[in-house]
């Protein structure tokens, strides 16, 4: 495995692979790798000639009061984990190289980015779209892999690639969970013992929704009310949103007809966690 540190070196490799018609997979991450990230990497390694994992804590997708400065980082540990699952290259640039003083562009994907996290984190998806566009331009991937846990991000990136005719297939990979159901997240490290215990209401509430759906319930307000009620059994849970949206457009729905995503954002003290489940669609 090779570590690439500069934009220039990554661009030279990426454009060389494109010219040689190599099948390249990219796994964009912010590091502090867990099993969810590694599952993305394994999927890429199994389906591409070359896999590039990017490790970059993207400053422009963080708001002024968010956890940029204290976001967990462990490059040495990440490199060992990436190599263990067969990643060929890790691209870990510096912010000044990705965003030089002359950088002045932004990308605004309307509609799909404006609900859920887009409401509570203004500017977040502009930052995501900018960094993903830069990474795609540098690596020149055939396939890109993103986790379903960040379901809205996955939808935004699918729109980004389609709207700009990017020659890359966007692949979603199912959520990887702990044995007790908690979705894997780099931010789980922030949870103290009691918060970690209470955070299990998130995955449990999604199963409440699935059970109602399987029993024939299609009224979004009824399902959301049941989910909220379960989350509120955890004293430390502070709900940011519980919403049911169309899986493609991320717009709220009143009745569950086509495939939808039930999405949650909940704080446990200072730690904000998200989770979701897809309901309906093809079996």
Buried (B, 14 or more C-beta within 10 A) or exposed (E): BEEBEEBEBBBEBBBEBBEEEBEBBBBBBBBBBBEBBBBBBBBBBEBBBBBBBBBBBBBBBBEEEEBBEEBBBBEEEBBEBBBEBEBBBBBBBEEEEBBEEEEEEEBEBEEBBBBBBBBEBEBBBBBBBBBBBBBBBBBBBBBBBBBBBBBBBBBBBBBBBEEEEBEBBBBBBEBBBBEEBBBBBBBBEBBEEEBBBBBBBBBBBBEBBBEBBEEEBBEBEEBBEBBBEBBEEBEBBEBBBBBBBBBBEBEBBEEBEEEBBBBBBBBBEEBBBBBBBBBBEEE
